[in-house]
């Protein structure tokens, strides 16, 4: 039985991992004014973060359109017995809804299961890769769906932001909250709960924020795997990876660049870690 796994670029799965596991990644869109770019296709992380810091036009992001999913499902269904499509939470993105509309448009030759991951960035990435490993090993549809469900329940994330500036520009926080955060020079730490992005804490410095990310992983129950995504801080990300490697084997740690999904709102200096337990 051939099961294909689909996700969106909000998963921040590296192209190498996606290719290795046979995951199809449907890109989200970034708009600078009226100009649309497909994440990871028309615009890469380096250009995105450069323009985010320098371009007077603040970008917005939006989910893939239903036609993108329709094209993906139609193509994959030619040689698949089923498709499992795992995406950003419905509470923060219209991606799941667009995927469902894509099924109606395409009427693919095999069944398609759209799954709300209740996670973002590398949290979604861990869930999608877990499903893909079972599919690649020849697992049946029920086994792939069960592994997906299990991974969702076992995975959490923490995200460290260097500044509140981009959350304010994107309308995610009020000016008053941004002003207080700036005056106190605090670094926000975010998580996701029940499919919604919420604040998990604050750090008095970026270094202390990284320490909190490490402690989050170190204290994670029955730790199985970890994923790290970064926007413009590769050195800090690699240092964190080395520290985490003292807890869990380096082969169990994925590393990737943070794409547009959260990167536009987090901005340069964003560092995210996801952990999956047993």
Secondary structure as UniProt FT lines:
FT   STRAND          3..8
FT   HELIX           9..11
FT   HELIX           15..21
FT   STRAND          23..26
FT   STRAND          29..32
FT   TURN            33..34
FT   STRAND          35..39
FT   TURN            40..42
FT   HELIX           45..54
FT   STRAND          60..62
FT   HELIX           66..77
FT   STRAND          82..87
FT   TURN            90..92
FT   HELIX           95..106
FT   STRAND          111..116
FT   HELIX           121..136
FT   TURN            137..138
FT   HELIX           141..154
FT   STRAND          155..160
FT   HELIX           165..169
FT   TURN            170..171
FT   HELIX           175..184
FT   STRAND          187..193
FT   TURN            194..195
FT   STRAND          196..203
FT   HELIX           206..218
FT   TURN            221..222
FT   STRAND          225..230
FT   HELIX           234..244
FT   TURN            245..247
FT   HELIX           250..252
FT   STRAND          253..257
FT   HELIX           260..266
FT   TURN            268..269
FT   STRAND          271..276
//
